[in-house]
Amino acid sequence: MPHAVSRLRDQRLARSQKPFLARGALLVRCPRCRVSEAYCMCAWQPQVSANSAVCLLMYDAEPLKPTNTGWLIADVVPDTLAFSWSRTEVDPNILAVLADPQWQPYVVFPEEYIPAERVVHSVPNAELQAAGKRPLFIVLDGTWTEARKMFRKSAYLADLPVLSLQPEDISSYRLRRSTRDDHLCTAEVTALCLHLADDTEAATALETWFARFSRHYLAGRKPPSVAEKEALRNGTAL
């Protein structure tokens, strides 16, 4: 069954007035994992469970981009929701999710842009469990400029706690690069959130899946050596 990001991609394509042409549009891609068919990674699709959920707010064409790592989150985290963001219209399904008492939503965003009283740095897992709630990480999926716009112009996020991450390592993502080295890609951010929520198995699976995606995707861009090609096909190159 297609996951949330896959379904959102189909919806976005359905309302497109012209074809979306990504870089490397002539490359024959696997429709499931989005990398070159020659380096398909579907055989290593992870199967894990997670107590946490992820809500992706995706900027415009983000679901269409083969480099988008929100897709990887939906591959790994069973309860992944995905919505297109709009400045002028609010999807009522987003509001319904935020109002669902099973969730404790956290907007994931850097603390330097937020009043201190809204910022948290940890997830009180024992308290949430006692209250019958599960963490819901709201991740703004787009460029840094787009993410700031989504944060500022989404009134329904204004009263939610903001989880500010403090990663020790800069991003290892080499497919798209932010202008700031301390910015992480969507999958890396979500893996850190899962670690904070004690969803260690899912966090590790996402990190491994992200590493594999980066390796296989880059192999389709620049042909690997014979040894690298063999390692990719054997599943030993991570």
N, C-alpha and C positions, 0 to 999 in steps of 0.2 A: 504493500500500500504506500503511495507517495506520502512523504512527510510534509510538514507545514510549509517549509521554504519551497519545496518543489511545487506545491499547490499554488503558492503565492506567485511563483514564477509563471505558471500557466495563466493565472489571472492577469498578470501584468502583460504578457504577450498578447492575450486576447483583446486588450484595449489599446495596443500599440497601433499607431497609424502607419508606421514604416518598420521594416525589419531592424532588429538590434544587431549590429555587427561588432562583436568584440575583437580585440587584438587576436591575431591568429585565427581569424574566422574560417580560413580554408582548412584548418586542421580538423581531421575526423576525430570527434570526441566520443567517449563512452557517454551515453545519455544519463547513466546513473551516477557515476563518480566525477564526470566532467573533465577528465584528463584524456590525453591521447589514447586511442584504442590500443595502441601498441604497448602502453604502460598502464592499462586498466588496473585499478586497485580494489575492485569489488570483492575479490576473494578474501580480503582481509577486513571486511566490514565488521566493526565491533558490535557485540551484543552485551550490554550491561544495563543495570538498573540504577535509578537515582531517586533520592527523596526530593531533591530540589527540582524546580522547573525553571525554564528560561522563556522570557517573552522578548522577541526581537521586534523592534520598531525599525523598519527598513526604509531607507530613503530612496524614493522613486525607482530608478533602474537597478538598484543594488541586487535584487534577486536574479537579474539577467546576467550578471557578470560571472564568468567562469572562475574568477579568482576570489569570489566572495566566500568567506569562511563561516558565515552564519549557516550555510548549508552543512558544514561539517558538524556543527553543534546539533542540528536536527538529526543528523546521522547517528549521533551518540546518545543524546539525552532524550529519553522517550517522551517526556512532557515538555516539548518545545512548541511554542506558539509563535506565529509570525504574522505581522500586520504591516501594510503599507502606511507610511506616515504622510499626512496631509496637513498643511498649515491651516486650511479653511474648513476642513470637515473632519469630524472625529468618528471613527468606526465605533458603533455602539457595542460591538463585541469586545473591544478593548475595555470599555467602561464596565462591562459585565464581568470580565476577568478580574479587574481591580477590585470590584465589589464582592467577589466571591470570598466568603469567610475562611475557606481552607487555606488561603494564601496570605503570606506576609510579604508584600512587595518591597523591593529595594531597587531604586534607580542607580545604576552604576555610572559614576561620573567623578572626575577629579575634584578634590575638595577646595582647591584654590578659587573656584568660581561659585562657591556655595556658602551661605551663612552657616556659621559654626554649629548652630543648634540643630541643623538638619543632618549633619554628617555623622556617620558611624564607620568604624573600621573593622568590625567583626560581626559575626552572625551568632546570636545567642541560641545555639541549637537546643540546649536542654529546656530553656524557657519556651521556645516555639513548640517543641514536642509536647510539653505539658499542657500547652494551650490548644493542642490539636491543629497547629498550623504548619505549613511547609514554606520554605523560602521560595520566592519568585523573583528571579533576577531580571530586571528590565534593562536590556542592552540596546543602545542606540547604534544601529548598524549603518555606517556611511563614512565618508571622510571626516576628518576632525572638524572642519568648517561646517559640514552638514550636521554632525552630531551636536555641536553647540547650538545650531539653529533649532534642532528638534527639541533640545532641552529647554531653551528659552521660550519657545512658542507652543509648548504643550501644557496648557493650564491644568489638565487632569493629572499631571505629574507633580504639581507644585507643592502638595502637602505630604508627599511620600518621603520616607527617609532616603538619604543618599549614601550609598556604600562607596567609599573612596578607597581604592586599592593602592598598595604601596609595594609594587613589584621591585625586586632587587636586580632583576636582569632586564636589559633592553630587549626589544622585540627581535625575534629571529626570523620574522616574516620577510621574504625576499621577493615576493611576487608584486607587491605594491608597497610603496614606502611613504610614510608620513614625513612631513618637514621637520618633525621633532623626534629625536631618537628614543625618548622615553615613552612614546605612545605605542601601545600594544594593539595587535589586530583583534578582531571580535572573538575569534576562537581562543586566543591566549587570555584575554580578559575573562571569558567565561570559565576557563579552566581554573583560574585563580579563585573565582567565586565559588566554584564547586569544592575546592580545597577548604575554603573557609567554612563551608557548610558540612564538612566532614563526609562529603561524597567523594572519597578518595579514589574509589575504583573508576567512577565516571570521569573524574578529573584526569587521572592517568591515561585512561583510554582516549580522551579527547586530545591530550598532548601528543600521544603516539599517533593518532589518526591525522592530526594536523601536520606532524613531522613527515609522515608518509605522503600526504597530499602535496606538500611543498616539493618533496623529492621527485615524485612521479610527474607533477605538473612541469617542473623545470626540465625534466628529461624530454618532454614533448617539445619544449622550446629549443633546447640545445642538445643535440644527440650526445648521450653519454658514451664513455669508453666501453670497450667490450666487457671489462670486469664490472663496471658500474651497471651495465645493462643486465648482466647475469644476476647480480645482487638484487636488482629491482624485481626481476621476474621470479626469483626464489623467495622474495619477501625478507631478505636479510639486510637490506639497505634502509636504515632508519636515521 
